[in-house]
Amino acid sequence: MNNQIWMMTSAFKPLVLSQIIDKAKEAGVQGLELCVFPQDSSRSDHVATHLDYDNFGPDQAKQLLELFGREELRFSVGSYVNLIGGDPTERVTNQNHLLKLIRIAHLCGGDINDVKVGTFVGYNDELGVQDGGFEKNLYEYQRVFAPIVKYAEDLGVTVIYENCPMEGWRSRTWPVTFNNLPGTLAARKLMYALIPSMAHGETYDPSHDIWQHINPVDVIKATDFNRLHRVHVKATRNLRNQSSIYWGAMYPKQYVNDELAQKAGVPVAQHEWDRYPYEAMLPGFGGYDSMDWRAFLETLMEAGFDKPFVIENEAGNSAHTGNPGATMQGFKTAVLCLAPIVWSLKENEGYVFQDDRPGLKVPDGKDVPVVTMNDLLP
């Protein structure tokens, strides 16, 4: 019981890295997942960018490692965009951006320093609506990601996929809500079967399974444990409201024109994320959520999980208030919620993280060129 607890920097979009490090020290965490979204992405909801990815080389890597070493913090990098679907030009831009992050991770020591690259895979809806569309997406994933994973493997870096289905990634009129391939355990296992390399794995976020009425404990027990590198800490409260009565709790709320909906007395989706009856929370902050965190954490501990827990603050009563004080209160509460299970009890001090980690290693400073998908694909 000595896991690191980190913060994801998506909640600190306006801040620069030095300010975020101050927030990390205030919250009492041991690391940061640095969001490095492409500046030209079509995403408008989560676009924090806390590293200059276009001007990053060995000198910047050395400075970053020395900074985090002084502050006794660790870090990874991440960008969560659609890599196999959406606008054809943008998806290639997103793929090339991921390659930049793999290079950044390599320059920062990669797996030696546990610097991973977090990402989505996305989903190709044009293929997805066809007969056999899910399997076609699997093979499109293999086509795109086989060279990406090989590139990462050659550089000593691990790419890790988050399991959010991105249910609001299409308009409220779109009939289905599966928009990120690794959104189910079955998909992730199939992905590893298609690309057996150990240079890719996963970040598991239990909140995405909770609103699908899946017990995360069961998912962990069935997970390929050597693929699990991070756990995102985010809570979900399933709501019992008119939406679930009319549309069910496992199917997306659909949209029809307002006049017809009002005539029938039926609620319809008001925006793209208004498809399922739940709200995002943080464990322990503002009341109970719909998950047994103690059972989930104890399952991980019993299985020997020793990797970081990363708090992703999307809570409506915390980061999404836009209030900096409420944002930090949410982070601090989540830390204390996890502490009794993932940290050891120290006499007179309570539950504390015992830092027995070796220091960050500064690589030899050799550069590697920036590559694009054109360089990797046959």
N, C-alpha and C positions, 0 to 999 in steps of 0.2 A: 504493500500500500504506500506508494510514493510517486503517484502519477503527476506529471505536470498539468497545470490548468492554464490555458491560453485564452486570449481574446481574438476574435476576428475583427479586422479594422474597418469592415463595411459600415459600422455605426459611426465612424469618425471621418466621413467624407471631407468636411471642410478643413481638417487639421493636417498639419505637416508631421513628418515622422517623429521629430523631437517632442512634439506635443503629445503624440500618441504614446510614446515611451513613458512620459510622465503619467498618463492615464493608467498604463499598465502597472507602474509602480504603486500608484494610489490604490488600485484594485487588488494588489497582492498576487498577480499572476506571474507565470514563469516564461511566457512567450507570446508571440503574435503570429497570426496568419495574415500576412500582408496582402491586401487586395491590390491587384495590379491589372485592372480592367483596361482594355484598349480605349483610348480617348475617342475614337471614331465609331464606337459600337452603337447599334440601334437601341440597345437597352437603355431605359431611362430610369429604372427603379434602383438598381445597384450598380453604380459606376465609379466607386472609389478607386483612386489610383495613387499609391503611396510609394512608388519607385519610378524613377525616370528610365523606363525600359528601352528607350531609343538611344540613350547615351550611357549605357552600362558596360563597363569593361573590368579588367582585373583590378585597376586602382579603386574603382567604386566598390567592388566586392571586398577588397581588403579593408576599406574604410567602414563598410557595413558590418563586417565580422568583428572588427575592433570595437565599434560602437556597442554592438549587442554583447560582446564579451565584457566590456566595462560595466554594463548595466545588468549583467548576469541574467540575460534573457536569451531565448532561442527564437527561431522564426522559420516560416515557410512562405511560399508565394502562391497566389491563386487568382484565377480569372474564370468566370462562369458565364459562358456564352454558347451559342449554338454552333457546333463544329461540323455537323453533317447535313444540316438542313437550313431553311430560310433562304434569303437572297443568295444566289450562287456566288456573286462577287464578294459579299460580306463573309460568307462562310470560309472562303479561302483566306481572306484577311484575318479572320479569327484563328484559323489553323496556323498561319504564319506568326501570329502573336503568341500562341502557345509554344511554338518553337523558340521564340525569344525568351520565354520564361524558363524553358528547360535549360537553355544556355546560361541564364542568370543563376539558376540553381546550381549548375555545374561549377560555375566560377566561384560560388560560395561554398563549395565542398560537397554538394549533393548529398548522397546517402551517408557519407562519412560524418557530416554534421546534421543529419536528419532533416535536410532542407528538401521538402517535397514540393511538387507542383500540383495544386488542386484545380480541378476543372469539371465542367459538365461534358457530356458528349453531344447532347441535343438529339434532334429527331428530324427525319426527312418526311414531312407530311405528304408530299406528293407520292412518295412510295408507300407511306403508311396507310393511305386510303384505298390502296389496291388490294386485291385478294392476295393473301400471304404477305401483307405489308410489313408486319413485324419482322419476319425472317429476312425480308429484303433490306430492312434497316440494319439488321445484324451484319449482313454481308457488306453493306455500305460502310458501316463502322470498321469492319475488318480491312477494307480497301484503304480507308483513310488513316486508320490508327496503327496498322502494322508497321509502316515506316516511321511513324512518330514514336512508337514504343521502342523500336530498334534504335532510333537516334538517342532516346533517353537512356537506354541500356548501355550504349557505347560510351555515354558521358557519365555513367554512374549515378543516374537520377531516376527516381520513381515518380510516375504520374499517378494521381489518385482521383477517382471519380466520386462525386457526391450523388446521392440517390434521390434528390428532389425530382418529382415528375414534372415540375414546372407547369402545373395545371392552369395557370393564368397566362401562359406565353402566347396564346392565340386569342382572337377576339371572342367576346361572349356569344357570338353567333356560331362559332365553330363547334361541331357536334361532339368532339372527343377532347380529352384533356391530358393525354399522355404525350409529353413533349420532350422527354429526356430519357434516352435509352436505358441507363442504369437505374431507373426508378423502381425496379423490382429485383428481388433476390435472384429469381430465375434468369433474368436478363444478364445480371452480373456474372453468374456462373457460366452462361453461354458465351459471354464475351471472353472469359479466361480460357475457355475451351478453344475458341477461335484463334486467340493470341496467347499461347502458353507462357510467354516471358514473365518473369517475376518483377519486371520493371514497371508494372502497373498494378494498382490495387484500388482501395476504396477508403473514402470517408463516409462513415455511417451516421446519418442524422435520424434519430428515432421519431422525431415529430412528424415526418412525412408518412410513416406507417400508421401512426396513431389515428389520423383522420380517415384512414382507410380501414380502420377497425382491425388492425393487425397488431399482435403483441410483440414489441421489439425484443423481448426476452427470447421468444421463439426464433426470431430472425437471427439473433446472435448465435444461438445454439446450432443453427444450420449454416452459418457463414463459414467460408474458407478463411480460417483465422489468420493464416500467414499473409492474407491479402489486406487485412484490416490495419490501417496506419493511423487513422484519426477517428475521433468521435465528435461530431458537432453537438453541442449542448443547446438545444432549443426545445421549448415545450409547446404543446398544443392542447387547447381545451375544446372538446367537441361540444357543439351547441345543440340544444333541443329547441328548435324554433319552427316557424311555419315552413321554411324551406325544406327541412327533412320530412315533414309531414306530407307535403305535396310531391316532392321529387325523390324521396328516399334518401338514405344516408350514404349510399355507396355509388350513386350515379350523379353525374353533373347536372346542376340546375341548367335548363336550356333557356333560350330566348325566343320569344315571339313578340310581335309588335305590341306596344303598350296598350293600344285600344282593345285588342283582342284579349290580352291578359286581364285588363280591368273588367271587361265584360264577363269573363269566366270566373273572376275572383281568384286568379292564380298568380303567385309571386314569380317574377322572372329575374334573371341575372341583371344586376345594375351596372356591373363593370366586369372586366375580364377575370379578376380574381374572385368574384362573387359567385363561385360555382359550387362550393361545398360549405356546409355549416360548421365552421370551426374558427377559432381565433388563435393567433400566435402569442405565446407567452414565454417567460423564463421560469425555470423551476423555482418555486418558493416565493415568487414575487407577485403579490397582488392576489393571492388565493391559490386554490388547488387547480391543477391541470388534469388531463385525462390519462396520466401515465403514472405507473408505480416506479419512481426513480430509484428507490432503494433496491428493489428487485433487479432492475436493469443494471445498475452499477455493481451490485454484488455478483451478478452473473458474469460480468466482464472481469471482475477481480478474481473470481474463482477460476476462470479460464486462463488467467495469467496475462491479461491485457496490461501492458506497461507503457503505452504510447500516450500522447497528449489528448486531453479533453479540450476542445476549442469552443468557447462560448460564442454563439452567433446570435446577436441581439437584434431581433426583428419584432420584439414585443410591442403591441399596441399601447401598453401603458409605460413603456420605457423608451427605447430608441426612437420609435415612431411617433412619440409626442413632439420630437424636435427639441426637447428640453434637456440640456447637458446634464443637469443634476439628476433627473430621472433616469437618463441613460446610464450614468455611473452607479446609481442605486441598484438598477437591475443587474449589472455586472457583478457588483459586490455580493448581492443576495445569492446569485447563482454560484459564486465561489464558495460561500458558506454552506450552501445546500450540498455541494459535492464533498466538501472537506472531510466530514466524519467517515466517509467511506473510501476515499481515495488517498487521504493523507494519514500519517501516523499521529498518535496522541503523545505529546511531549509534556513532561512534567512542568506544571505551572504556566504553560504557554497555550495549552489546548492543541488543536489539530494544526499541524504545520507541515510544510513541504521540506524535506531534508535533502539539501542539494548535494548529492554525491556524484554528479555528472562530470565527466572530463570536460575540459575547456574546449571551446570552438577552435578548430584547426584552420589556420590560414593556408590555402593552397599555394602552389609554387608560383602563381602569378602568370602562367602561360595563358594566352588568349586562344579562343577558338572562333572561327568566323561565324557570322550570322548566316543562317541558311533559311531557305523557303521550301515550300512543298514542291516547287518545280525541281529543286535539287534532290528531293527524296523519292518522288514518284517516278516510276519507269516511263 
